[in-house]
Amino acid sequence: MSLFPTRADWRRAAEDLTQGLAAWHIWSLLAFNDIRQRYKRSRFGQFWITLSTGIFIAGIGIVYSYLFDRPIETYVPYLSVNIVIWTLLAGIVTDSTGVFTQAGHILGQQAMPKTIFVMRVIVRQLIILAHNLVIIALVFMLFGIVPTPAVVMVVPGLLLALVASLLTAMAIGLLCTRFRDLPQIIQSLLQVAFFLTPVMWHTDQLGGQASYIVDFNPFAVFLLIVADPLHGQWPGVERYLQALAVIVLMGLVAAPLFARFRARIVYWL
């Protein structure tokens, strides 16, 4: 049996993608219901998302501002933006490991486009992002920070990150459905990636000789093109070229995998 997708495989995968993206009422409903169920019967409800992230930023921000010898009034806003964006990126990767296994009870009962459940993961994390944006607004007001015109570049940066997330979720979700040890491996790699990504530290702390840690780190690339405009910086053209390169590479991996093996997902559940 060939490992390469046939023309029919590509056609069915394209239909899955177009039909799944068009079914926005389904994946948006599933995503909102996931958030409601997670905080069901909780006194604070969905505000736990904002509260827990805010407590983490406050605690880490004070400690690391002294460790890195950075003023609190500049470091805490820097950290708050980066943590919020990192939470989005890491959350999508983490949730992608169970994107199809979580939907096993649905996929086992009726045929539905697999893309619906990929979008469910992305929208769920966007809802969490919306809650956490409140933290950035409060921190900016507390320290008197006014966004610069560069903030408009958040939109294209976020769109590029979401395109990469769609491809990543397809590939990771499919592989983790087939190989059940992968979610634990990915979790371990994410912990390492957190410290290799400029979330708590500045890129200028690396020096020129270690710039490859950022340049070849896809998490760093997408973090910077979204976070830098909120820091008042215009991302360089090279950052967008790096992001496009990552998207192309992910497409070359995710598209054949999804086209060839999407029909087997139900049998792997």
C-alpha positions as a Markdown table, in Angstrom:
| # | Residue | x | y | z |
|---|---|---|---|---|
| 1 | Met | 0.0 | 0.0 | 0.0 |
| 2 | Ser | 1.4 | 3.3 | -1.0 |
| 3 | Leu | 2.3 | 5.9 | 1.6 |
| 4 | Phe | 1.7 | 8.7 | -0.9 |
| 5 | Pro | -1.8 | 10.3 | -1.3 |
| 6 | Thr | -3.6 | 9.6 | -4.5 |
| 7 | Arg | -5.5 | 12.1 | -6.5 |
| 8 | Ala | -8.7 | 10.9 | -4.8 |
| 9 | Asp | -7.1 | 11.4 | -1.4 |
| 10 | Trp | -6.2 | 15.0 | -2.3 |
| 11 | Arg | -9.7 | 15.6 | -3.5 |
| 12 | Arg | -11.4 | 14.3 | -0.4 |
| 13 | Ala | -8.9 | 16.2 | 1.8 |
| 14 | Ala | -9.7 | 19.4 | 0.0 |
| 15 | Glu | -13.4 | 18.8 | 0.5 |
| 16 | Asp | -12.9 | 18.1 | 4.1 |
| 17 | Leu | -11.0 | 21.4 | 4.5 |
| 18 | Thr | -13.6 | 23.5 | 2.6 |
| 19 | Gln | -16.6 | 21.9 | 4.3 |
| 20 | Gly | -15.0 | 22.0 | 7.7 |
| 21 | Leu | -14.1 | 25.7 | 7.5 |
| 22 | Ala | -17.5 | 26.5 | 6.2 |
| 23 | Ala | -19.2 | 24.8 | 9.2 |
| 24 | Trp | -18.3 | 27.7 | 11.5 |
| 25 | His | -21.5 | 27.4 | 13.5 |
| 26 | Ile | -20.4 | 23.9 | 14.5 |
| 27 | Trp | -16.8 | 24.5 | 15.6 |
| 28 | Ser | -17.6 | 27.7 | 17.3 |
| 29 | Leu | -20.4 | 26.1 | 19.2 |
| 30 | Leu | -18.1 | 23.2 | 20.2 |
| 31 | Ala | -15.4 | 25.6 | 21.3 |
| 32 | Phe | -17.6 | 27.8 | 23.5 |
| 33 | Asn | -19.2 | 24.7 | 25.0 |
| 34 | Asp | -15.7 | 23.4 | 25.9 |
| 35 | Ile | -15.0 | 26.5 | 27.9 |
| 36 | Arg | -18.3 | 26.4 | 29.6 |
| 37 | Gln | -17.9 | 22.8 | 30.6 |
| 38 | Arg | -14.4 | 23.4 | 31.9 |
| 39 | Tyr | -15.6 | 26.0 | 34.4 |
| 40 | Lys | -19.0 | 24.6 | 35.1 |
| 41 | Arg | -20.1 | 25.0 | 38.7 |
| 42 | Ser | -17.1 | 27.3 | 39.4 |
| 43 | Arg | -17.9 | 30.4 | 41.4 |
| 44 | Phe | -15.6 | 32.6 | 39.1 |
| 45 | Gly | -16.4 | 30.6 | 36.0 |
| 46 | Gln | -14.4 | 31.6 | 32.9 |
| 47 | Phe | -12.7 | 34.5 | 34.9 |
| 48 | Trp | -10.4 | 31.8 | 36.3 |
| 49 | Ile | -8.6 | 32.0 | 32.9 |
| 50 | Thr | -7.7 | 35.6 | 33.4 |
| 51 | Leu | -7.2 | 35.3 | 37.2 |
| 52 | Ser | -4.7 | 32.4 | 37.0 |
| 53 | Thr | -2.7 | 34.0 | 34.2 |
| 54 | Gly | -2.6 | 37.3 | 36.0 |
| 55 | Ile | -1.3 | 35.7 | 39.2 |
| 56 | Phe | 1.4 | 33.9 | 37.3 |
| 57 | Ile | 2.5 | 37.1 | 35.5 |
| 58 | Ala | 2.5 | 39.1 | 38.8 |
| 59 | Gly | 4.6 | 36.5 | 40.6 |
| 60 | Ile | 7.1 | 35.8 | 37.9 |
| 61 | Gly | 7.3 | 39.5 | 36.8 |
| 62 | Ile | 8.5 | 40.7 | 40.2 |
| 63 | Val | 11.1 | 38.0 | 40.6 |
| 64 | Tyr | 12.5 | 38.0 | 37.1 |
| 65 | Ser | 12.7 | 41.8 | 36.9 |
| 66 | Tyr | 15.3 | 41.6 | 39.7 |
| 67 | Leu | 17.0 | 38.5 | 38.2 |
| 68 | Phe | 17.4 | 40.2 | 34.9 |
| 69 | Asp | 18.0 | 43.6 | 36.4 |
| 70 | Arg | 15.1 | 45.2 | 34.5 |
| 71 | Pro | 12.8 | 47.9 | 35.8 |
| 72 | Ile | 9.5 | 46.5 | 36.9 |
| 73 | Glu | 7.6 | 49.2 | 35.0 |
| 74 | Thr | 9.0 | 47.9 | 31.7 |
| 75 | Tyr | 9.5 | 44.3 | 32.4 |
| 76 | Val | 6.0 | 43.4 | 33.7 |
| 77 | Pro | 4.3 | 44.8 | 30.6 |
| 78 | Tyr | 6.8 | 43.0 | 28.4 |
| 79 | Leu | 6.2 | 39.7 | 30.3 |
| 80 | Ser | 2.4 | 40.1 | 30.3 |
| 81 | Val | 2.3 | 40.4 | 26.5 |
| 82 | Asn | 4.7 | 37.5 | 25.9 |
| 83 | Ile | 3.0 | 35.2 | 28.4 |
| 84 | Val | -0.5 | 35.8 | 26.8 |
| 85 | Ile | 0.8 | 35.1 | 23.3 |
| 86 | Trp | 2.8 | 32.1 | 24.4 |
| 87 | Thr | -0.3 | 30.7 | 26.1 |
| 88 | Leu | -2.1 | 30.9 | 22.8 |
| 89 | Leu | 0.7 | 29.2 | 20.8 |
| 90 | Ala | 1.5 | 26.5 | 23.4 |
| 91 | Gly | -2.2 | 25.9 | 24.1 |
| 92 | Ile | -2.9 | 25.1 | 20.5 |
| 93 | Val | -0.1 | 22.7 | 20.3 |
| 94 | Thr | -1.1 | 21.0 | 23.6 |
| 95 | Asp | -4.8 | 20.7 | 22.6 |
| 96 | Ser | -3.8 | 19.4 | 19.2 |
| 97 | Thr | -2.5 | 16.2 | 20.7 |
| 98 | Gly | -6.1 | 15.3 | 21.6 |
| 99 | Val | -8.0 | 17.0 | 18.8 |
| 100 | Phe | -9.4 | 13.8 | 17.4 |
| 101 | Thr | -9.3 | 11.5 | 20.4 |
| 102 | Gln | -11.4 | 14.1 | 22.3 |
| 103 | Ala | -14.0 | 14.0 | 19.5 |
| 104 | Gly | -14.0 | 10.2 | 19.3 |
| 105 | His | -17.5 | 9.9 | 20.6 |
| 106 | Ile | -18.7 | 12.2 | 17.8 |
| 107 | Leu | -16.6 | 10.7 | 15.0 |
| 108 | Gly | -17.7 | 7.2 | 15.9 |
| 109 | Gln | -21.3 | 8.1 | 15.4 |
| 110 | Gln | -21.4 | 10.2 | 12.2 |
| 111 | Ala | -19.2 | 11.2 | 9.4 |
| 112 | Met | -18.0 | 14.8 | 9.8 |
| 113 | Pro | -15.2 | 16.8 | 8.3 |
| 114 | Lys | -12.1 | 16.4 | 10.5 |
| 115 | Thr | -11.2 | 20.0 | 10.0 |
| 116 | Ile | -14.2 | 21.0 | 12.2 |
| 117 | Phe | -12.3 | 19.6 | 15.3 |
| 118 | Val | -9.1 | 21.3 | 14.3 |
| 119 | Met | -10.9 | 24.6 | 14.2 |
| 120 | Arg | -12.6 | 23.7 | 17.5 |
| 121 | Val | -9.1 | 23.7 | 19.1 |
| 122 | Ile | -8.0 | 27.0 | 17.5 |
| 123 | Val | -11.2 | 28.8 | 18.4 |
| 124 | Arg | -11.1 | 27.5 | 22.0 |
| 125 | Gln | -7.6 | 29.0 | 22.4 |
| 126 | Leu | -8.8 | 32.2 | 20.8 |
| 127 | Ile | -11.5 | 32.5 | 23.5 |
| 128 | Ile | -8.8 | 32.0 | 26.1 |
| 129 | Leu | -6.7 | 34.7 | 24.4 |
| 130 | Ala | -9.7 | 37.1 | 24.5 |
| 131 | His | -9.9 | 36.5 | 28.3 |
| 132 | Asn | -6.2 | 37.1 | 28.7 |
| 133 | Leu | -6.2 | 40.3 | 26.7 |
| 134 | Val | -7.8 | 41.9 | 29.7 |
| 135 | Ile | -4.6 | 41.4 | 31.6 |
| 136 | Ile | -2.6 | 43.3 | 29.0 |
| 137 | Ala | -5.1 | 46.2 | 29.0 |
| 138 | Leu | -4.9 | 46.4 | 32.9 |
| 139 | Val | -1.1 | 46.2 | 33.0 |
| 140 | Phe | -0.8 | 48.9 | 30.3 |
| 141 | Met | -3.2 | 51.2 | 32.2 |
| 142 | Leu | -1.4 | 50.5 | 35.5 |
| 143 | Phe | 2.0 | 51.5 | 34.1 |
| 144 | Gly | 0.7 | 54.2 | 31.8 |
| 145 | Ile | 1.7 | 52.5 | 28.5 |
| 146 | Val | 0.1 | 53.8 | 25.4 |
| 147 | Pro | 0.2 | 51.5 | 22.3 |
| 148 | Thr | 2.0 | 52.9 | 19.3 |
| 149 | Pro | 0.8 | 52.8 | 15.7 |
| 150 | Ala | 2.8 | 49.6 | 15.3 |
| 151 | Val | 0.0 | 47.8 | 17.1 |
| 152 | Val | -1.9 | 47.4 | 13.8 |
| 153 | Met | 0.7 | 44.8 | 12.8 |
| 154 | Val | -0.7 | 42.5 | 15.4 |
| 155 | Val | -3.4 | 41.5 | 13.0 |
| 156 | Pro | -1.2 | 40.1 | 10.1 |
| 157 | Gly | 1.1 | 38.5 | 12.7 |
| 158 | Leu | -1.8 | 36.8 | 14.4 |
| 159 | Leu | -3.3 | 35.6 | 11.0 |
| 160 | Leu | 0.0 | 34.0 | 10.1 |
| 161 | Ala | 0.2 | 32.3 | 13.5 |
| 162 | Leu | -3.3 | 30.9 | 13.0 |
| 163 | Val | -2.5 | 29.6 | 9.5 |
| 164 | Ala | 0.5 | 27.8 | 11.0 |
| 165 | Ser | -1.6 | 26.6 | 13.9 |
| 166 | Leu | -4.2 | 25.0 | 11.5 |
| 167 | Leu | -1.4 | 23.0 | 9.7 |
| 168 | Thr | 0.3 | 22.1 | 13.0 |
| 169 | Ala | -3.0 | 20.9 | 14.6 |
| 170 | Met | -3.7 | 18.7 | 11.6 |
| 171 | Ala | -0.3 | 17.0 | 11.6 |
| 172 | Ile | 0.0 | 16.7 | 15.4 |
| 173 | Gly | -3.6 | 15.6 | 15.9 |
| 174 | Leu | -3.3 | 12.9 | 13.3 |
| 175 | Leu | 0.1 | 11.6 | 14.5 |
| 176 | Cys | -1.0 | 11.6 | 18.2 |
| 177 | Thr | -4.1 | 9.7 | 17.3 |
| 178 | Arg | -1.9 | 7.0 | 15.7 |
| 179 | Phe | 0.9 | 7.0 | 18.2 |
| 180 | Arg | -0.4 | 7.5 | 21.8 |
| 181 | Asp | 3.1 | 8.2 | 23.3 |
| 182 | Leu | 3.5 | 11.4 | 21.3 |
| 183 | Pro | 1.4 | 13.7 | 23.6 |
| 184 | Gln | 3.8 | 13.1 | 26.4 |
| 185 | Ile | 6.8 | 13.7 | 24.2 |
| 186 | Ile | 5.3 | 16.9 | 22.9 |
| 187 | Gln | 4.6 | 18.1 | 26.4 |
| 188 | Ser | 8.2 | 17.6 | 27.3 |
| 189 | Leu | 9.4 | 19.4 | 24.2 |
| 190 | Leu | 7.1 | 22.3 | 25.0 |
| 191 | Gln | 8.7 | 22.8 | 28.4 |
| 192 | Val | 12.1 | 23.1 | 26.7 |
| 193 | Ala | 10.7 | 25.4 | 24.0 |
| 194 | Phe | 9.4 | 27.7 | 26.7 |
| 195 | Phe | 12.9 | 28.4 | 27.9 |
| 196 | Leu | 14.3 | 28.7 | 24.4 |
| 197 | Thr | 11.7 | 31.2 | 23.4 |
| 198 | Pro | 12.0 | 34.9 | 24.4 |
| 199 | Val | 9.0 | 34.8 | 26.7 |
| 200 | Met | 10.7 | 35.9 | 29.9 |
| 201 | Trp | 14.0 | 37.2 | 28.4 |
| 202 | His | 14.8 | 39.7 | 25.7 |
| 203 | Thr | 16.4 | 38.8 | 22.4 |
| 204 | Asp | 19.2 | 41.3 | 23.0 |
| 205 | Gln | 20.3 | 39.3 | 26.0 |
| 206 | Leu | 21.5 | 36.5 | 23.7 |
| 207 | Gly | 24.1 | 38.5 | 21.8 |
| 208 | Gly | 24.8 | 38.1 | 18.1 |
| 209 | Gln | 26.4 | 34.7 | 18.4 |
| 210 | Ala | 23.3 | 33.0 | 19.7 |
| 211 | Ser | 20.7 | 34.6 | 17.5 |
| 212 | Tyr | 20.0 | 31.2 | 15.8 |
| 213 | Ile | 18.1 | 30.2 | 19.0 |
| 214 | Val | 15.5 | 32.7 | 17.9 |
| 215 | Asp | 15.8 | 32.6 | 14.1 |
| 216 | Phe | 15.3 | 28.8 | 13.9 |
| 217 | Asn | 12.7 | 28.6 | 16.7 |
| 218 | Pro | 9.2 | 28.6 | 15.2 |
| 219 | Phe | 7.7 | 29.5 | 18.5 |
| 220 | Ala | 10.0 | 32.6 | 18.8 |
| 221 | Val | 9.2 | 33.6 | 15.2 |
| 222 | Phe | 5.4 | 33.7 | 15.7 |
| 223 | Leu | 5.7 | 35.1 | 19.2 |
| 224 | Leu | 7.7 | 38.0 | 18.0 |
| 225 | Ile | 5.6 | 39.0 | 15.0 |
| 226 | Val | 2.5 | 39.2 | 17.3 |
| 227 | Ala | 4.1 | 40.5 | 20.5 |
| 228 | Asp | 6.6 | 43.1 | 19.1 |
| 229 | Pro | 3.8 | 45.4 | 17.8 |
| 230 | Leu | 2.3 | 45.4 | 21.3 |
| 231 | His | 5.8 | 46.4 | 22.6 |
| 232 | Gly | 5.8 | 49.3 | 20.2 |
| 233 | Gln | 8.2 | 47.7 | 17.7 |
| 234 | Trp | 7.7 | 47.2 | 14.0 |
| 235 | Pro | 8.7 | 43.6 | 13.1 |
| 236 | Gly | 11.3 | 43.3 | 10.5 |
| 237 | Val | 10.6 | 41.8 | 7.0 |
| 238 | Glu | 12.9 | 38.9 | 7.8 |
| 239 | Arg | 10.5 | 37.8 | 10.6 |
| 240 | Tyr | 7.6 | 37.6 | 8.2 |
| 241 | Leu | 9.7 | 35.7 | 5.7 |
| 242 | Gln | 10.7 | 33.3 | 8.5 |
| 243 | Ala | 7.0 | 32.9 | 9.4 |
| 244 | Leu | 6.1 | 32.2 | 5.8 |
| 245 | Ala | 8.9 | 29.6 | 5.6 |
| 246 | Val | 7.6 | 27.8 | 8.6 |
| 247 | Ile | 4.1 | 27.8 | 7.1 |
| 248 | Val | 5.4 | 26.3 | 3.9 |
| 249 | Leu | 7.3 | 23.6 | 5.7 |
| 250 | Met | 4.3 | 22.8 | 7.9 |
| 251 | Gly | 2.2 | 22.6 | 4.8 |
| 252 | Leu | 4.6 | 20.2 | 3.1 |
| 253 | Val | 4.3 | 17.9 | 6.1 |
| 254 | Ala | 0.6 | 18.4 | 7.1 |
| 255 | Ala | -1.0 | 18.3 | 3.7 |
| 256 | Pro | 0.2 | 14.9 | 2.6 |
| 257 | Leu | -0.3 | 13.4 | 6.0 |
| 258 | Phe | -3.9 | 14.6 | 6.2 |
| 259 | Ala | -4.7 | 13.7 | 2.7 |
| 260 | Arg | -3.4 | 10.1 | 3.0 |
| 261 | Phe | -4.5 | 9.2 | 6.5 |
| 262 | Arg | -7.5 | 11.3 | 7.4 |
| 263 | Ala | -9.8 | 8.4 | 6.5 |
| 264 | Arg | -8.0 | 6.2 | 9.1 |
| 265 | Ile | -8.6 | 8.5 | 12.0 |
| 266 | Val | -11.8 | 6.8 | 13.0 |
| 267 | Tyr | -10.1 | 3.4 | 13.1 |
| 268 | Trp | -7.3 | 4.7 | 15.3 |
| 269 | Leu | -9.7 | 6.0 | 18.0 |
